[in-house]
Amino acid sequence: MAVAITRGTLPGLVAATVSVCWAVASPAAAQVTTGFTGDYAPENWQLFNGNADGSIDVSSAPESVQLTGGNQADDLNCSSTSLSLLEASKCLPGVTNWYIEVPEDSLLSFRWSYQTADSGGPGFDSFGYVIEDFPPPQGDGQPFIELIDIGGPLQQVGVTQIQVAAKRIFALQIATDDNRYGAATVIIDQFTATSLAPEPCPDSPEAASADSCPPEEPEQPEEPEEPVSVPEPTSAIALGLFGLGGWVLRRKRR
């Protein structure tokens, strides 16, 4: 199945398309969750702020939710030398994540509508997602995948599809570069989660289809036992184990 990740700017979605292919379970096996319901109901998500005062509005769920990024230093003069340490820290970059542990291998699909009140442009309040092994995702482990065009207009819209493995953390993220001059908001709607779990094989060979599970092979009659010769001892074979080191990617802001 070819999956397109599309982003664009108002009024049209023409900026970029990336296609990724993977195997999807047969229609009979696939389970589809529509909207923020079931395993993906708002109460199963968590909000995390890292040096930010962002928020999540779920009053329109299950149809849509609205994520707002940080803007905690908007009333501070961040260039002043008289700020306290706490006040100065509020002027630093921050992230707002709304995250969930994905229960099973799934294809997540959603539409996003982004806008920022920061006249400096989207580059100061970016939107995307993070996939992590452990919560809360803070953007320092796995890379932050940017969905918007940081050089584009203040309002953008796109449709995204992402494959996420079971038990991993999926987070929608707004990253603010300066925590001031206005926050970014993103409305997420048309959300679906399609299970990628394979269909269980039927017990009987007659129920198995050529496209799903191979039929069971008939049992072979046992052959009479033959005398077994014992070979001379041989030397053991040593197996080497290789540790794989992963790159840690850190997103650099302009």
N, C-alpha and C positions, 0 to 999 in steps of 0.2 A: 504493500500500500504506500503510495507516495503522499507525503504530508507537507503542505506548504505553510511556511511561516511568513506572514505578510505584514508589513508595516506601511503606513502612509500618512499623508497629511490632509487635512480638510481642504477642499471638498472631496478629493479622490484618493483611493488607495493605490498609488502607483510607484512608491519609492523603491521597494526592494522585495524580492521573493527568494526564499531559500527552500529547496526541497530535500527531504530526508526520507529514506525508505526503510521500512522494517516490517516484520511479519506481524499480522494481527490475527487474533483468534477468529474462528468461523462465526458467522452471525448467530448461530444457535447457542454458542458458548459465551459470546460477549454480553456483559451486563452494562447498561448505560444509565448513569445518573444525570438527570437534567436539572440544572439550577443548583443552588446551594441547599441541597436536601440530603437526607440519609447520612452516609459517612462524611459528606462534605457540607453538612449544615453548619451555620456560623459558630455554634457552641463547640464544635470540634476543632476550630482554628484558634490560634493564639496570637496576640499582638505583642511585638517586642520593639522597644525603642532603645537605640544605642546613641546617647547624647542627642536626643531629639524629643520633641513633644507631639509627634504625629498621632493620628487616631484612625479608627475604622468605624464607619456608619453602616449598620446592617439593617436599618429600618425598612429598606426596600427589598430585603431578602424574602423569598429565595430567588427572585428575579435578578437582583443586582446588589452590589455592595460598593461603597465609596471609600477609598484609601486616601488619607491626607498625610503629607510629609511634614517634616519639622520646620519650625519658624520661630524657635524659642528666643532668639537674640534680636528680634525685630525692634524691640524698644530700647536696645543698648547701643551705646557708641563704642563699637568694637575697636576703634582706633585709639581710644583713650588709654592713657597710661595709669589712670586712677582706678581702673576696674579691679575688683577682687579676683582671686584665683578662680572662684566658682563662676563669677560673671564672665571672665575671659574664656573659660572652658565652654560656655554656651555658644561662643562665636565660632567654635571649631566644627568641622564636618560631622554629620550624623546620619543614621539610617533608621528607617521605620519599616518593619517587616510584619506581614500578616502571614502566618505559616501553619502548615498542617503536616502530619505524618501520613503519607499515602499508604492505604491499607494493602494494596496489591498492585502488581504491574499494571499501569494504566496509561491511557492517552488522554491528556487534559487539553481541552480546547476552550478558548474564551475570547471575547472581544473586549478591547480596552479603549477608553476615551480619556485622553490626557490633556490637562491644561495647567499652566503655571501662572501665578500672579507676579512672578519675578520678571521684571522688565529686562534683566540681563540675559534671559533666554533659558531654554531647557537644560543647557550645560551646567547650570547651578542647582538644578533639581531634577535629577534623572530618574527614570522608571525602568524597571526590568524584573528579573527573577533570579533566585539563587536555589540550587539544589544541594543539600547538605546531608551528611550522615547523622549528625547530632544537632538538636536544637540548643540554644536559639541561633539561627544563622546570622552572622554578623558581617559577612562579605570578605573575611580574611582567609577562609579556608578554600572553598570552591569559588570559581570566578563568578562575578556578577555579570549576568547576561543582559545587556542593554537592549530594550525593545524600541525606544524612541530614537529619533534623530536629534542629537544634542545641538546640531547646528541649524535645526529646522524652526518652524514657527512655534508660537506659544500654545497652540492647540493642535493635537495630533490624534489619530485614531488608527487602530490596527486589529488584526485577528491573528492569534497565535495558537499553535498546537505543539505540545511537548510530551515526549515519552518519559515517564518517571518510574523507576523500579520500586518494588514493594519495600515498605519500611524506611524509605528515605524521606527527608524533610523537603517539602516544596514551599518556597516563600515568595510572595509578591513583595517587591522592595521599592521604596522611594529613597534615594540617596541625596541628601542636601549638602551642598559644598560649603555654605556659609551660614545656614540657619537664620536667614533674614531676607528682607526685601520681598516677602510673599512666599507662601507655600505652594507646592504642586498638589493637585488632586487627580485621582484616577478612578473612573467608574468602570467596574468589571461586570459584564453581563454576558448573556448567551453561553453560560458556563456548562460544559458537559465533561463527564469522566467516563471513559470507555474501558472496561476491563480487557487486559491483554492475556489473561490466564488461558492456557490451552484447555480444550474440552476433554473431560475425563473419558477414557476408553470404556466402551461397553463390555460387559462380562462375557457375552457370547460372541463367537466369530461371525454369526449371521448378522449381528447388529452393527458390526464395524463397517465403515465405508472406506473407499479407496482414498478419499481426501482427508480423512481424520486419523484413524488408528489402524495399524496393520492387523489382519486377522491372526488369531492365535494359531500356532503351528500344532498339528496333532502330535500326541505323545508317540514316541518311537518305542517299539518293543525292546525289552532289555536283552542284551546279548549275553551269552554265557561267559562267566569270568574266566580269564586266562591267567596262568601263572605270571607273577610280576617279578621281574629281575630288579635287584637293587643296585643302582650304579655306584661307582666309587665316589667318595666325597669330593666335592669341588669347592674351589675358593668362592667366597661371597662377593657380590658386586656392590660397590659403594655408590649411592645416589647422592648427587649434590643438590642442595636446595638454594635457590637464588632469591634474595630479598629484592623486591622491586621498590625503588624510591620514586615517589610522585612529585611532580612539580607543584609548587604552591604558587598560584597565580594571584596577583594583587592588582586590582584595577587602579590605574593612575588617572587622576583628574587633571584637567587642563589648568 
